[in-house]
Each structure stands twice: as C-alpha cells, then as structure tokens.
Amino acid sequence: MKKPSTVRGVESLGRTRLSKNFFLREFLYSEITNIHGIPNLPDNPDLAIAAGRELCEELLEPLQATFGRIALRSGYRSPAVNEFGNANNLSCTSNKADRGRHIWDQRDDEGMAGAMVTIVVPWLVDHISAPTQWQSMAWWIHDHLPYSELQFFPKLSAFNIAWREKPLKRISSYVHPRGVLTKSGAENQNGLHVDAYPGFPELVTVDRLYPRTNFLRI
C-alpha cells in the first residue's frame, strides 16, 4: 500500500481495521498535526498496519475486555511529527529512539518491528488509591500480556504500552517512585506478582481477528 496523498486515500487508510474494536484512524490523531499542520501519515502503511494489529490484538483488546473501555492518547507518529515534538519539548523522544515504538512504520536499530500507544484506563483512574498504584497495573500486565515496554505518567494515570517482535520486558515510571521497576535480567522479572494487584479482575481472553503477521515479508 502506498502512502495516501488525497483526502479519499487518507479516509481509506483510516478505515483499516486493526482488531475487533480498533481502527487505524483513531491512532493517527495528533495535537501537533492539529496546531502545526504537519501530516501524521505513515510512509510505509503496510508495516504500520501490521505492527498496529499486533499491538491491538495482543495488548489493547485484552486490556479493554478485562478493564472496560480504554482511551487512546498518542498513538502513531510520523517521523516529521515526532521530530518536531522532540525539538520543541512536546513529550516526544528522538526519532532514533522512537523507531519501532511510536513510529510504527520504521524498524528499530535491531531490525525489530513494533508499535506503541499512550493510553488511559478509566478503571485505573477510578481505583488509583492504596493499595492500587501504578505498580499494580504494571505487574498485572507483566504477568498476563506479551508487552515490550510500559512507561507510566502522572496525568490520568496514563501509560505507554508497546508491542515488539522481540519484547524488551521493561517497565519504567515518571510517577513516584520514579525509575525502572523491572527490565531484562532483573531478579523480579520471573514468577508471578499477584500480591501487587489485589482486587484486579481476571484476564478476559479475546480471539484474534487477524492471523499473526510474518514480518519478514514486510
């Protein structure tokens, strides 16, 4: 699929279904695009769609089935949008660091495809008081879902969640206590952490709408 260059082409791209409940259009929203007029469209739509489908099928669908509706914040970012955000201190990291993360249509330095989105889980917003903290959601996801990265933020208990061909299994936070909760090689990577999320619902499994992607062909 070619990068769209017309309104009808962008409409068609946005109608692409990524999973049972998610379409590509809702991941293309960007405040930077709205204010500064920088298009937020993938140069490689096929790779963006394939990575986005894995993100939705493997992570977002089971989260929404288990906790109720989730709200999407920052999803896909074109290199131009991400670069502008980084240069102007708008909460975007460098393009090099965001390939295979918010820049879904570019592989990272290890050649891995991936996709990241910032989400708000209203269930967590309503329950974010002792004993439930950001670490509770972090460990629940760690124990139940094939995530690659989680990054937690102060506002609305929002967090980044990423899928990657080869998961990094790294959790960090900008909320107290700031820093890295776990990463590959850490002693707390293995085993279950059920004591960290008392009262959390059981995982609701969801059948995939699309077969897994062979990324060697993209």
Secondary structure, DSSP 8 states (H G I E B T S, - for coil): -----SHHHHHHHHT-B-SSS-BGGGGS--HHHHHH------SSHHHHHHHHHHHIIIIIHHHHHHHS--EE-S----HHHHHHHHHTTSS---HHHHBTTTBTTS--TTS--EEEEEEE-HHHHHH-STT--HHHHHHHHHHHS--SEEEE-SGGG-EEEEEESS---EEEESSSS-EEEE-TT-GGGSS--GGGSTT---------SS----GGG-
